[in-house]
Amino acid sequence: MALPLLKAVRPTQRLVADETFDADGLRIWLAERHIEPIRSGRAACDVVYPLNRKGYRRRNVIERLFVRLKNRKRIATRYDRSAIT
């Protein structure tokens, strides 16, 4: 599923992704195109991949932003659905 999506976008230098995009086949495909994956390796994987700590830290900031946005939406949705309002 990831490869058709990645083929549809313009070429880039890095791929910032979560653990669903951590597959050996995808890593090989990215390496052939000189794209650096910003993702830590799986715990169950025997191969230890190098980690770009600065890029991973930036990825984590973005991920926390989305969590906060989702939480605020949940609060707003509950507020909008109450009988008083």
Contacts in CASP RR format, 6 or more apart in sequence:
PFRMAT RR
TARGET T0000
AUTHOR 0000-0000-0000
METHOD contacts of the structure
MODEL  1
MALPLLKAVRPTQRLVADETFDADGLRIWLAERHIEPIRSGRAACDVVYP
LNRKGYRRRNVIERLFVRLKNRKRIATRYDRSAIT
2 17 0 8 1.000
2 20 0 8 1.000
2 21 0 8 1.000
2 23 0 8 1.000
2 26 0 8 1.000
3 26 0 8 1.000
3 29 0 8 1.000
6 15 0 8 1.000
6 29 0 8 1.000
11 33 0 8 1.000
11 35 0 8 1.000
12 35 0 8 1.000
13 34 0 8 1.000
13 35 0 8 1.000
13 36 0 8 1.000
14 35 0 8 1.000
14 36 0 8 1.000
14 37 0 8 1.000
14 38 0 8 1.000
14 52 0 8 1.000
14 55 0 8 1.000
15 21 0 8 1.000
15 30 0 8 1.000
15 35 0 8 1.000
15 36 0 8 1.000
15 37 0 8 1.000
15 38 0 8 1.000
15 39 0 8 1.000
16 38 0 8 1.000
16 39 0 8 1.000
16 55 0 8 1.000
16 58 0 8 1.000
16 59 0 8 1.000
16 62 0 8 1.000
17 37 0 8 1.000
17 38 0 8 1.000
17 39 0 8 1.000
18 39 0 8 1.000
18 63 0 8 1.000
19 39 0 8 1.000
19 42 0 8 1.000
21 37 0 8 1.000
21 39 0 8 1.000
22 37 0 8 1.000
22 39 0 8 1.000
22 41 0 8 1.000
22 42 0 8 1.000
24 47 0 8 1.000
26 37 0 8 1.000
27 37 0 8 1.000
27 49 0 8 1.000
30 36 0 8 1.000
30 37 0 8 1.000
36 52 0 8 1.000
37 49 0 8 1.000
38 52 0 8 1.000
38 55 0 8 1.000
38 56 0 8 1.000
38 58 0 8 1.000
38 59 0 8 1.000
39 56 0 8 1.000
39 59 0 8 1.000
40 49 0 8 1.000
40 51 0 8 1.000
40 56 0 8 1.000
41 48 0 8 1.000
41 49 0 8 1.000
41 51 0 8 1.000
79 85 0 8 1.000
END
